[in-house]
Amino acid sequence: GLHGVTPGEMERYASALLTDAEQLAAQGDMISHSDQLAYLMETVANGHTFMSAEQSYAATEAALITLTLEEVNEAAAELCAHITGLKEGEATSNGVVVAVACAPKSADKLDPAAAVDEGELCAAIREACAVDVEPVEDVVVPQTLVTEEELERAMKDHPPTWEGGHFTDGTPDTPSDRITRPFTLRRLGNGMRVGVAQNTAESQRGHLRLVAPGGRDAEKRLGFKSGALAVGARAMQEGGSFGRFTREQVELFAVDHLIMVEINCNEEALTMDFVFPTTNVGNTGYGDEKQLGITGTESVLQIVREILVEFNWEEDALGRSKQSYRTAHESLGKSLEGKSTEMIMEAVASGDERFLSIDVDTVNAVTLEDAKSAVMSQLMPSDIEISVSGDFVVNDVLDMILKYLGTVPANANSEYKVEGKETSSTDFSGVPALKLPGKHLDLELEDSDPRAVAYVAGAAPNGWGFLADGSTVAKRVSDADKRASDYDKQRRAHPLFANAALSLVSEIANRRLFSTVRERKQ
C-alpha cells in the first residue's frame, strides 16, 4: 500500500497470471458442468461478461500488455487505504473499518494474555499501523536453479545411465531402452527407481512424487530421536534454501513456475509431492517479444535435484516446523473426535509412538542436527522411487530425468547412513500385537455442543497385508480357499492385494454403518 510492488514483482506476477490463464484455456473443454455453472452464476451476479476460457486468456493478455507499474501501485494504495490511513498524515478511505478477533471469552489460567477486549484490539491495530515500513528490496529470482555449465560438469563427473526395471513380485523385467505402456518403469545407474506415465486428464499439468521408504518406522528402527523425521520433513517444507540461493529466491522460483510442493512423513515413508505445469513458465514479455523460460517439468526436476544434493538446513525453518506440531498437538486435546482417536490408537498400538501424534516435549527435544540426520539418511539414491504422471511427451521427461537425477552421485548422503543397522528399505516392522482381552475406554471432554462419538477398533493388518505374527492376508486367504485357481493365487500374490482388499472392506463397513445409523435416526 505505501510503497507498491517493485518492477521485478510486476514482471513475475504478470507472467504467472498469463501462464495460469493459458493453462485454464488449455483445459477449457474439460471443465466440469458444476464449475461452469458456478462461474456463470458468479458472472451474472457481478454484472461481468461471460467468456470462454480462450476468450478470457486473450482478454488477460491484452490487459497485461497495456498495464503499467504506476496503475498497479495506484490500485494497491486504494485497496490498502483502510489500513495505511490509520497512521497520522496518511490518506484514508471512506467507510467503516471492521476488525474481528477470535479469542477466549475469559482469561485462560495457563495463558492469561489470551483474552482480548475491544480497547486492547484497537490499540494493537493503531500501534502496528504507526510503525514505519521500509520498502522491500527486489529479490533477484533465478531463471534456473541448475545452469548448463553445472549440468555439463555433473554429466562428465557422474555419467548417467538407464538400467532395466527388476521386480520381486513376478512382474517381468522392463527394458531400459523402450517406452512401455501404460507405465515406463526403469532404474537409473545410481539406483533410483523411476516410473513415468502420460496422462492427458489435466491439460498442461503434471504430478511428481518422490517416495523414500522409512518414515516414522525408521525413527524407531534406526535409533533416531522420536519425532525427528516428522519434524525434519516439515522443516524441509518450511525451509527451501538450496546451495547459493536463499529461501526467498527458491520460494519465488517455485511461485513463478506455478509449482506446488508438499513434504510429509507418515508411518512408513517420507513423501514429496510436486504439482507443476508442463509448459514453458517463467516467461518474460508479451506477444512477439515473449521470451520463453524453462518448462515446469524441468523446473521441478531441478528442485528435486537440489533437495538431494544441496539442501541447506535452517534453524528458523525448524522453529516454524516445531510450532506447527505444537499447535496441532494442543488442538488435538481440545477436539472430541481427535482426542478419542488418539486414546484408541494408544490402546490398540500399546503406546507405539509411530502411530500417535507428537507431543510438545518430544517436539521441543528435536534439534536441527537430529532432524537433518534423520531426513537425509532416507534420501540415498538407492532407496528413492520417483513417479511422474502428466500431460507431456514421455521421451522428453525421461531425458530430463536422466540429466538432472541420473547425475546425482550414487553415494549422495551416504555420510548420514546409520552404521551397524543396515536393513533393506523394504523391511518394515509389523503392526503391534493387540492386547487381549479388549478394553472399554471412556473420555469426557468439554465441547461446545452436547454430543458423543463412539468408535469400535480392533486388530488389522498393515497397509502391505502383514499381521502382528508376521503372516500375511494373502496367505490367510489362500489357506482358507483350497479350491483357488492359478489365476486367484497369482492375483493374491500381488503386493497390493491386501491393500485393495482392506480398502474394500473399509468402504463396505462405512456404507453399512452409515445406512444403519441413518435409518435408525429418530
C-alpha positions in Angstrom: 0.0 0.0 0.0 2.7 2.5 1.0 5.5 1.5 -1.5 3.7 -0.6 -4.0 5.2 -3.5 -6.0 8.6 -3.5 -7.5 9.3 -3.7 -11.2 10.6 -7.3 -10.7 7.5 -8.3 -8.8 5.3 -6.7 -11.5 7.0 -8.7 -14.2 6.8 -12.0 -12.3 3.2 -11.6 -11.3 2.1 -10.7 -14.8 4.0 -13.7 -16.2 2.4 -16.1 -13.6 -1.1 -14.6 -14.3 -0.7 -15.1 -18.0 0.6 -18.7 -17.6 -2.3 -19.5 -15.3 -4.8 -18.1 -17.9 -3.1 -20.1 -20.6 -3.5 -23.3 -18.7 -7.2 -22.6 -18.0 -7.6 -22.0 -21.7 -6.0 -25.4 -22.5 -8.4 -27.1 -20.0 -11.4 -25.2 -21.3 -13.2 -28.3 -22.8 -12.6 -30.3 -19.6 -14.2 -28.0 -17.1 -17.0 -29.8 -15.2 -20.6 -28.7 -15.5 -20.8 -27.7 -11.9 -17.7 -25.4 -12.2 -19.1 -23.9 -15.4 -22.4 -23.2 -13.7 -20.8 -21.7 -10.7 -18.7 -19.4 -12.9 -21.8 -18.4 -14.9 -23.8 -17.6 -11.7 -20.9 -15.5 -10.3 -20.5 -13.7 -13.6 -24.2 -12.8 -13.8 -24.4 -11.8 -10.1 -21.4 -9.4 -10.5 -22.6 -8.0 -13.9 -19.5 -9.3 -15.7 -19.2 -10.6 -19.2 -19.3 -14.3 -19.5 -16.3 -15.6 -21.6 -14.9 -18.9 -22.6 -11.5 -19.9 -21.2 -9.9 -18.9 -24.6 -11.6 -15.5 -24.6 -10.5 -14.9 -21.0 -6.9 -15.7 -21.9 -7.0 -13.3 -24.9 -8.5 -10.6 -22.7 -6.0 -11.2 -19.9 -3.0 -10.9 -22.4 -4.5 -7.7 -23.9 -4.9 -6.1 -20.5 -1.4 -7.1 -19.3 0.3 -5.6 -22.4 -1.1 -2.2 -21.6 -0.9 -2.3 -17.8 1.7 -0.1 -16.2 3.5 -0.2 -12.8 2.0 3.1 -11.8 -1.5 1.9 -12.4 -0.9 -1.2 -10.3 0.5 0.8 -7.4 -2.4 3.2 -7.5 -4.8 0.3 -7.2 -2.7 -1.2 -4.4 -2.8 2.1 -2.5 -6.5 2.3 -2.8 -7.0 -1.3 -1.7 -4.8 -0.8 1.4 -6.1 2.7 2.3 -8.2 1.4 5.2 -5.0 0.2 6.8 -2.5 2.8 5.8 -5.0 5.6 6.7 -4.8 4.7 10.4 -1.4 6.3 10.5 -1.4 10.0 11.1 -0.8 12.1 8.0 -1.8 9.3 5.5 -4.8 9.5 3.2 -7.6 7.2 4.4 -10.6 5.6 2.7 -14.3 6.3 3.4 -16.3 3.8 5.3 -16.0 1.8 8.5 -13.0 -0.4 9.3 -14.1 -3.8 10.7 -11.6 -5.9 12.7 -12.6 -9.4 14.0 -10.5 -11.2 16.7 -11.1 -14.8 17.7 -10.1 -15.2 21.3 -11.3 -17.0 24.5 -14.2 -15.4 26.4 -12.2 -15.1 29.5 -8.6 -15.3 30.6 -7.0 -18.7 30.4 -5.3 -20.0 33.6 -2.3 -21.1 31.6 -2.2 -18.1 29.3 -3.8 -15.0 31.0 -2.9 -12.8 28.0 -5.1 -14.9 25.6 -8.2 -12.9 26.3 -8.6 -9.7 24.2 -11.1 -6.9 24.7 -12.1 -4.1 22.3 -9.8 -1.5 23.7 -6.7 -3.7 23.5 -7.5 -4.8 20.0 -7.9 -1.2 18.7 -4.7 -0.2 20.5 -2.7 -3.0 19.0 -4.0 -2.2 15.5 -3.1 1.5 15.8 0.3 0.7 17.2 1.0 -1.6 14.3 -0.2 0.9 11.7 2.0 3.6 13.2 5.2 1.6 12.6 7.4 3.0 9.8 7.6 0.4 6.9 10.6 0.2 4.7 10.2 -0.7 1.1 11.2 -4.3 0.3 14.2 -5.0 -1.8 13.6 -6.5 -5.2 14.7 -10.2 -4.9 16.6 -11.5 -7.9 14.7 -14.6 -8.9 16.8 -17.2 -10.8 15.5 -18.3 -14.2 17.1 -21.7 -13.5 18.5 -23.4 -10.4 21.0 -25.5 -12.4 23.0 -23.8 -15.1 24.1 -25.5 -18.3 27.7 -25.4 -17.1 26.8 -27.1 -13.8 24.8 -29.8 -15.6 27.6 -30.5 -18.2 30.1 -30.8 -15.3 27.8 -33.2 -13.4 27.3 -35.4 -16.5 31.0 -35.5 -17.0 31.8 -36.4 -13.4 28.8 -38.8 -13.0 27.7 -40.1 -16.4 24.0 -41.0 -16.2 22.8 -44.4 -17.4 19.5 -46.2 -17.7 19.0 -49.8 -16.4 16.0 -52.1 -16.8 13.4 -52.4 -14.1 13.6 -55.5 -11.9 10.8 -56.7 -9.7 10.4 -59.3 -6.9 6.7 -60.0 -7.3 6.9 -61.9 -10.5 6.4 -59.0 -12.9 8.6 -59.4 -16.0 11.7 -57.1 -16.1 11.2 -54.0 -18.2 13.7 -52.8 -20.9 16.0 -49.8 -20.4 15.7 -48.5 -24.0 12.0 -48.7 -24.8 8.8 -47.0 -23.8 6.2 -49.3 -22.3 2.5 -48.9 -21.7 0.8 -47.8 -19.5 3.9 -47.1 -17.4 7.6 -46.9 -18.4 9.5 -48.4 -15.4 13.3 -48.2 -15.2 16.1 -47.7 -12.8 18.9 -45.1 -13.0 22.5 -46.1 -12.7 22.7 -44.5 -9.3 19.9 -46.8 -8.0 16.8 -44.5 -8.2 13.6 -46.3 -9.4 11.7 -44.3 -12.0 8.1 -44.7 -13.3 6.7 -42.3 -16.0 3.2 -42.3 -17.5 1.5 -39.9 -19.8 -1.9 -38.7 -18.6 -3.9 -36.0 -20.5 -6.7 -35.8 -18.0 -5.4 -32.3 -17.0 -4.1 -30.4 -19.9 -0.6 -28.9 -19.4 -0.3 -30.3 -15.8 1.9 -32.9 -14.2 2.5 -34.6 -10.8 5.7 -35.9 -9.4 6.0 -38.0 -6.3 9.3 -38.9 -4.5 9.0 -41.7 -2.0 11.8 -42.7 0.4 10.8 -45.8 2.5 11.3 -45.4 6.2 9.1 -42.8 7.7 8.4 -42.8 11.5 9.1 -46.5 11.5 12.8 -45.6 10.7 12.9 -43.4 13.8 12.4 -46.5 15.9 14.2 -49.0 13.7 17.4 -46.9 13.1 17.6 -45.3 16.6 16.7 -41.7 15.7 15.2 -39.4 18.3 11.4 -39.7 18.4 9.7 -37.3 16.1 13.0 -36.3 14.3 11.9 -37.5 10.8 8.4 -36.0 11.1 9.7 -32.6 12.4 12.5 -32.7 9.9 10.2 -33.3 7.0 8.1 -30.3 8.0 11.3 -28.2 8.5 12.3 -29.1 4.9 8.8 -27.9 3.8 9.2 -24.7 5.8 12.8 -24.1 4.5 13.9 -24.3 0.9 17.3 -22.8 0.7 19.5 -24.5 -2.0 23.2 -24.0 -2.4 23.8 -20.3 -3.2 20.1 -19.5 -3.4 18.2 -18.1 -0.5 14.8 -19.4 0.7 13.1 -16.3 -0.7 14.7 -16.9 -4.1 13.7 -20.6 -4.2 10.1 -19.8 -3.0 9.7 -17.1 -5.7 11.2 -19.5 -8.3 8.5 -22.1 -7.3 5.8 -19.5 -7.3 6.8 -18.0 -10.7 6.8 -21.5 -12.2 3.4 -22.4 -10.6 4.9 -25.3 -8.7 3.2 -26.6 -5.5 5.3 -28.6 -3.1 4.2 -30.8 -0.1 6.6 -32.8 2.0 5.2 -35.3 4.5 6.3 -38.1 6.8 3.9 -41.0 7.5 4.4 -44.2 9.4 6.5 -45.9 6.7 7.7 -43.4 4.2 9.0 -39.9 3.5 7.0 -38.4 0.5 7.4 -35.3 -1.5 4.7 -34.3 -3.9 5.1 -31.7 -6.7 2.3 -30.4 -8.9 3.6 -28.4 -11.9 2.7 -27.1 -15.3 4.3 -29.0 -18.3 4.5 -25.9 -20.5 7.1 -23.1 -20.6 6.8 -20.9 -17.5 8.7 -18.0 -16.0 8.3 -16.3 -19.4 9.0 -12.6 -19.9 7.4 -10.1 -22.3 4.3 -10.5 -24.3 3.3 -11.3 -27.9 6.1 -11.3 -30.4 8.6 -10.1 -27.7 7.8 -13.0 -25.4 10.9 -14.9 -24.1 10.2 -18.4 -23.0 11.5 -19.8 -19.7 12.2 -23.4 -18.9 9.3 -25.8 -18.7 7.6 -26.6 -15.4 8.8 -30.2 -15.7 12.4 -29.1 -15.9 11.9 -26.7 -13.0 10.5 -29.4 -10.7 13.4 -31.8 -11.6 15.8 -29.1 -10.7 14.2 -28.6 -7.3 14.3 -32.4 -6.7 18.0 -32.5 -7.6 18.8 -29.6 -5.3 16.9 -31.2 -2.4 19.0 -34.3 -2.8 22.5 -32.7 -3.2 22.4 -29.0 -2.0 19.7 -28.5 0.6 20.5 -26.0 3.3 19.0 -26.7 6.8 17.9 -23.6 8.6 17.2 -23.1 12.3 14.3 -20.7 11.7 12.6 -23.3 9.4 12.9 -25.9 12.2 11.3 -23.4 14.6 8.3 -23.0 12.3 8.1 -26.7 12.0 8.1 -27.2 15.7 5.4 -24.5 16.2 3.2 -26.3 13.7 3.4 -29.6 15.5 2.9 -28.0 18.9 -0.2 -26.2 17.7 -1.5 -29.4 16.1 -1.0 -31.5 19.3 -2.6 -28.8 21.5 -5.6 -28.6 19.2 -5.9 -32.4 19.3 -6.5 -32.3 23.0 -9.4 -30.0 22.6 -11.2 -32.0 19.9 -13.7 -34.7 20.9 -13.0 -36.7 17.7 -9.2 -36.1 17.8 -8.8 -36.9 21.4 -10.9 -40.1 21.2 -9.0 -41.4 18.2 -5.7 -40.7 19.9 -6.8 -42.7 23.0 -7.9 -45.6 20.9 -4.6 -45.6 18.9 -2.6 -45.5 22.1 -4.5 -48.5 23.4 -4.5 -50.7 20.3 -0.9 -49.9 19.4 0.3 -50.4 23.0 1.6 -46.8 23.2 3.7 -47.2 20.0 4.9 -43.6 19.2 4.8 -44.3 15.4 1.0 -44.2 15.4 0.5 -41.3 17.8 0.7 -37.5 17.5 3.9 -36.0 18.6 3.6 -34.3 22.0 5.1 -30.9 22.8 8.0 -32.2 24.9 9.1 -34.6 22.1 8.9 -31.8 19.5 10.9 -29.4 21.7 13.7 -32.1 22.1 14.4 -32.3 18.4 17.5 -30.3 17.4 18.4 -29.2 13.9 21.1 -31.9 13.7 18.6 -34.6 14.8 16.2 -33.5 12.1 18.9 -33.2 9.4 20.5 -36.6 10.1 17.1 -38.4 10.2 15.8 -37.0 7.0 19.0 -37.1 4.9 19.6 -40.7 5.9 16.4 -41.6 4.0 17.4 -39.7 0.8 20.1 -42.0 -0.6 19.5 -42.7 -4.3 19.3 -46.5 -4.0 16.3 -46.1 -1.7 14.4 -43.5 -3.7 11.4 -44.0 -6.0 10.3 -41.3 -8.5 6.9 -41.5 -10.1 5.8 -38.9 -12.7 2.5 -38.5 -14.5 1.1 -35.7 -16.6 0.3 -34.2 -20.0 3.8 -34.4 -21.5 5.9 -36.4 -24.0 7.3 -39.4 -22.1 10.6 -39.4 -24.0 11.2 -35.7 -23.2 10.6 -36.3 -19.5 12.9 -39.4 -19.4 15.7 -37.3 -21.0 15.3 -34.6 -18.3 15.2 -37.2 -15.5 18.4 -38.8 -16.9 20.2 -35.4 -16.9 19.0 -34.0 -13.6 18.5 -37.1 -11.4 20.8 -39.6 -13.2 23.8 -37.3 -12.4 23.1 -37.4 -8.7 26.1 -39.4 -7.2 25.3 -42.9 -6.2 26.8 -42.2 -2.8 24.9 -39.0 -2.2 24.0 -38.5 1.5 25.9 -41.7 2.4 27.5 -39.8 5.3 24.2 -39.9 7.0 23.8 -43.7 6.8 23.3 -45.3 10.2 26.2 -47.7 10.6 25.6 -51.1 12.1 21.9 -51.0 11.3 21.9 -51.8 7.6 18.4 -53.1 6.7 16.6 -53.2 3.4 14.5 -50.2 2.6 11.5 -52.6 2.3 12.0 -54.1 5.8 9.2 -52.7 8.0 8.2 -53.5 11.5 4.9 -55.3 11.9 1.7 -54.0 13.5 1.9 -54.1 17.3 0.1 -57.1 18.8 -3.2 -56.3 20.2 -3.5 -56.9 24.0 -6.3 -59.2 25.0 -8.9 -59.1 26.3 -10.2 -55.8 24.8 -10.9 -52.7 26.8 -13.7 -50.2 27.1 -12.4 -46.7 27.1 -14.3 -43.6 28.3 -13.4 -40.0 27.7 -15.2 -36.9 28.9 -14.3 -33.6 27.3 -16.0 -30.2 27.4 -17.4 -29.4 24.0 -19.5 -26.6 22.5 -22.3 -28.9 21.7 -23.7 -31.8 23.8 -22.8 -34.8 21.7 -21.0 -38.1 21.8 -18.8 -40.2 19.5 -18.3 -43.9 19.5 -15.5 -46.0 18.0 -15.1 -49.7 17.6 -11.4 -50.7 16.9 -9.6 -53.9 16.7 -6.6 -55.7 15.2 -6.0 -55.4 11.4 -3.1 -56.0 9.0 -0.8 -53.1 8.0 -1.1 -51.5 4.6 1.0 -54.2 3.0 -1.1 -57.0 4.5 1.2 -58.2 7.3 -0.2 -59.1 10.6 1.4 -58.9 14.0 2.6 -62.5 13.9 4.3 -62.0 10.5 1.7 -63.8 8.4 0.0 -62.1 5.5 -3.5 -61.6 4.4 -2.8 -63.4 1.1 -1.6 -66.5 2.9 -4.6 -66.5 5.3 -7.0 -66.2 2.3 -5.1 -68.9 0.3 -5.1 -71.3 3.3 -8.8 -70.9 3.7 -9.6 -71.3 -0.1 -8.4 -74.8 -1.0 -10.1 -74.6 -4.4 -8.3 -71.4 -5.6 -7.3 -71.4 -9.3 -3.8 -70.5 -10.5 -5.2 -67.1 -11.5 -6.6 -66.5 -8.0 -3.2 -67.4 -6.5 -1.4 -65.1 -8.8 -3.8 -62.3 -8.1 -3.5 -62.7 -4.3 0.3 -62.7 -4.6 0.3 -59.1 -5.9 1.9 -56.8 -3.3 -1.1 -54.5 -3.3 -3.7 -57.3 -3.0 -4.1 -56.8 0.8 -4.2 -53.0 0.4 -7.0 -53.2 -2.1 -8.9 -55.9 -0.1 -8.7 -53.8 3.1 -9.8 -50.7 1.3 -12.8 -52.6 0.0 -13.7 -54.0 3.4 -13.4 -50.5 4.9 -15.7 -49.0 2.3 -18.3 -51.7 2.8 -18.3 -51.3 6.6 -18.6 -47.5 6.2 -21.5 -47.7 3.9 -23.4 -50.3 6.0 -22.8 -48.3 9.2 -23.9 -45.1 7.6 -27.1 -46.7 6.3 -27.9 -48.3 9.7 -27.4 -45.0 11.6 -29.4 -43.0 9.1 -32.3 -45.4 9.1 -32.5 -45.6 12.9 -32.0 -41.9 13.5 -35.1 -40.6 15.3 
